Amino acid sequence: MNTEFIKGVIVPILTIIDGEERIDEAAMRRHVDFVIEGGVLGILAFGSNGEFYMVEDGEMERGLNIIVDQTNGRVPVYFGIGAISTKKCVRLAQMAVRCGADGISVLQPMFLKPTEEELFLHFKTIGESVPDTPMLLYNNPGRVGYTLTGNLVQRLAEEVPNIVGMKDTSGDITQMEEFIRRTRHTGFKIFGGKDTLLYASMCHGAVGGVCTAANFMPELITDIYNKYVAGDLNGALEAQYKLNPVRLAMDGASFPVAAKDMARLRGQAVGEPYRPNLLTGEGKTLENMRRAMRAAGLI
């Protein structure tokens, strides 16, 4: 299975909706062009910042078709799956393949606390349902309440041929290092999931990052990656230091609103979040975002 394309900065693209909470096709197409022109090497549809948990299956399929069509092969498109049941994950994985996704990314089931064997069978079943499609694991303990273990990730990397990588959003560099150490003999591809740790992740062997910031400042986050792979480590570190204050300014807003807040501050037409979330109103939090973006030369 070819996995050479699995690298770089991948954007968990925003899902842009209209006042009726329907995907705004024209705005989505413009945003696809914006992130590709900003230098991303992949698009993840319906990741956490794409508000996957808010979108009905039929609307998700429509949105994926729009993204795949507008991307038109310029960069790979991955489809995010965050369902709890194995059966639904399989259904979504097969839908993604029909729509032309280049890969899938599967979050561990939220709300439940599965055993390691249950998780192994869950991911194995999903992978085997789309055997010719690369599958990434998605470890997000902060949202689901538990982490994938190094032992589980190693088993999946060794025993399921199309489970070829993962996104780790733990923010725990030691844990990420263990994922990399234990799977490096398989060619497993690991992405960092924290924008503020892209440089550090790559120093430990990550192939890139799945970076929310690429939605509104792709030129800054891709600068870190591009300088690192060119061997300009000092330049990459300085680029990371330039980005971090902007990314950290997002933390005062409710998840996942801040990405749309910052995109709007740059003049992008990205609409509002799905309810019950609301855009951040004028006040200290929004002013901190504005100040950080001005300091970085973004606005």
Secondary structure by P-SEA (a helix, b strand, c coil): ccccccccccccccccccccccccaaaaaaaaaaaaaacccbbbccccccccccccaaaaaaaaaaaaaaacccbbbbbbbbcccaaaaaaaaaaaaaacccbbbbcccccccccaaaaaaaaaaaaaacccbbbbbbbbcccccccccaaaaaaaaacccccccbbbccccaaaaaaaaaaccccbbbbbbcccccaaaaaaacccccccccccccaaaaaaaaaaaaacaaaaaaaaaaaaaaaaaaaccccccaaaaaaaaaacccccccccccccccccaaaaaaaaaaaaaccc
